[in-house]
Amino acid sequence: MSAAAAYARDNRDRHLDELMEVLRIPSVSTDPARAGEVKRAAAWVKERLRRAGCTRTEIFETKRHPIVYGEWLAAPGSPTVLFYGHYDVQPEDPVELWTSPAFEPTVRDGRLYARGACDDKGQFIIHVNAFEAFLKTGGSCPVNVKFLIEGEEEIGSPNLEPFIAARKELLACDAVVVSDTAMFDKKTPSIVHGLRGLSYLQVDVRGTARDLHSGTFGGSVINPAFALAHIIAALKDVKGRVKVPGFYDNVRKLTAKERKAFKKLPHSNTAWRKSIGAKALFGEPGYTTLERVWARPTLEVNGIWGGFMGEGAKTVIPAEAHAKISMRLVPDQRPKEIVAKVTRAIKKLAAASVDVTVTHIHSGEGWLADTGHVALQAAARAVKKAFGKTPVFTREGGSIRVVATFDRILKVPSVLMGIGLHDDNLHAPNEKIDLDNFFNGNEAAVYLMDELGNAAG
């Protein structure tokens, strides 16, 4: 074991205490009332980077929440690695479902429970700890280090891409490391090399100027709720395949090698179904569950509302109805093209007697990396050293918009070395991080810096 890895192991208690310290800050970026707490978390991150050894630390204000930057560039001739993370967190609602308070970190059965424990405070901090370990044990680091820790990830990072585009020289690097993903399971460490993109829409259907009495007017006008239901139902067939013309035109096909690799993973449809409490699994024919969630596009309804939804009865025909619709996209689908195709399909399906408005909320592109790249192979070796097992390469069904942004603007590879687990309750009550994963993650982060430095040499 290297001196830096031993340092990480010897300082486990302190690292846990420090993590609990920042977890106590309710840095909920969606809540204007907590803007001060978000700033307090940014200040905490800046100070932690300074104590770790960064020679430059700075808080950049944005139109909403701050971005924290830190750097140490005292390894001439070595590669530069940019570490990304976010210190903002989701709201704790519903509060009553938490076993212990969301912002009072609590250890139970080898797990640390708190909002942000896994998403993402407990993940990005491992790289700060690793950087500190090198400087404390040898006075230097095998790579030049930059940190970019934002406070708006949970609201779609509206100010991050402009920041990156405006400061390409400041953020110039040879590789980006992101720890904001999950391992396949606790017994199967993994490196994520693919993410789905996302496009999000709101559909508003209006039929009349006001809600109408269903007895007086029922049968004489169209009901917007039915009109919306018809639109939604017609977007997919009964087997789950999207019917929007051209939706699948540019979808990159899975290779035989990829499909074979997916099948080798220790996945159980029964366990998957039981873990989410589903009566049965459902999806696009011809693909396995992992293929559907990792490598196939989707169209889903995320919310639908309109009319009377209170207790009891109220006989009205609603004036309007609404839905939130999202599409998970895969390489080589382009969000702008998909939004246009889905918008056209929705309007074509709408009844002539209603007005339909489709609003584009936000989008992000999918991302897929070459598993043979030197940076991803370095990460695989680092994970094996820390976790004692060769990691598998997986994809992730979710989206991390900034990864595609790094690829497009900085034009460098990204390494997604997450230490979370799929049952860590991200965005839900009782969010947690497994402490074995956290401590091993600190050591993996040490080995990653070492491996990246050696790979360049």
C-alpha positions, 0 to 999 in steps of 0.5 A: 500500500502506498503512503498516500493510500495508508494515509487515507486509511488512517484518517477514516474517522476524520474524513467521516467527521468532515463529511458529516459536517458538510452534510449538516448544511441544507444546501437545497438549490431549489429553495430560494429560502435556503440560498444562504445555506447554499452559499455556506456550503460553497464556503465550506467547500472552498475552505476544505480545498484550501486545507487539502492543499490547493494553492488557488481557491475561488468562489465564482458567483453566478446568476443563482448559486456559486461555483467553487474552483480550486487548483494545484499545478505544481507537477510540471510535465504531468497530466492535469485532471479536473475533478467535478462534483456538486455540493447542492442537494435535493429537498428532504420532502417528505420529511415524515418518511425519514427515519432520522432527520435529513440534515442530521447525519446518522450512522446505522448498520455501516451506512451514513444516512443524510441528504446529500450523503451519496448525491453528491457530497460523499462522492466528490469529497473522496478526491479532495481527501485523496489529493490531501493524502499525497500532499501530506505524505510526500509534499506533491501529487502525481498529477496536476489537480483542478476542482470544479464543484457547482451548486446548481446540479439539482436544478439542471446546472443552468449557469455551468455550461456558460461558465465552462465555455467562458473559462476554457483556459482555466479549466483546460485539462487532460481528463475529467473525473466525475464521481456521481454515479452508482456501482453495479452492486456492492459486490460488483464495482464498475466504471460507467462509460455511457449515459443517456441524454434527456429532453423535457417538455410540458404539454398544456391543453386548453378547451374553454375559457373556464371550468364548466358544469358537467351537467349543463355543458357535458356532451357539447364540448371536448374535455381537455383531460380526455384530449390530453389522454388521447395524445399521450396514449397515441405516443407509444404502442401497447408494447412500449415502442415509441410511435413518434415518426423518426424517433429511432432514426439515429439510435446507435445500435448495440454491438454483439460484443456489448450485448454479450457483456451486458448478459454476463453481468449478475442481473436478475429480473426478479430481484429488479422487479421486487426491489421496486415493488412492480407486479411485472416488468415492461418495455420495448420488445427485443431487448433485455432490461439492462439494454432498455435502461442503458442503451435504448431511448424512452418517452415517459409521462412524469406528471399529469394533472387538470380539473378537480383533484380534491376530496369528494366530488365536483362535477366539472369539465376542466378548462385545461389539462397538463402533462410533463413528458421526458425522453431519455436519449442515446447516442446519436440522437440529437435533443433538438431534433427529438424535441421537434419530432415529438412536438410535431407528433403531439400537435398532429394528434391534438383534436381541432377543438383544443389549443395545445402548447408544447414548451421545451424545458431543458435538454442534454445530450447522451454520452458514450466513451471508449472503454479502452481509453487510457484514462478509463483503464487507469480508473479500472486499475485503481478500483481493482486495487481499492475494492479487490475486484476487477470492475465491469464497464457499465452504462447508466440510464440517467443523465449527467448533462455536464459530461457531454458538455466537457466532451464538447467544450473541453474535448477531453475524456471523462471518467465516471468512477462512482461509489454509490449504490442503486439502493442509496435512495437518491432524491428520496427519504433516507438517502445514504452512502455505504461506509465501506464504499466511502472508505474504499472510494477514498483509496480508489481516488488515491490510486486513480491519481497515481495511475493517471500520473503513471499512464502519462509517464 
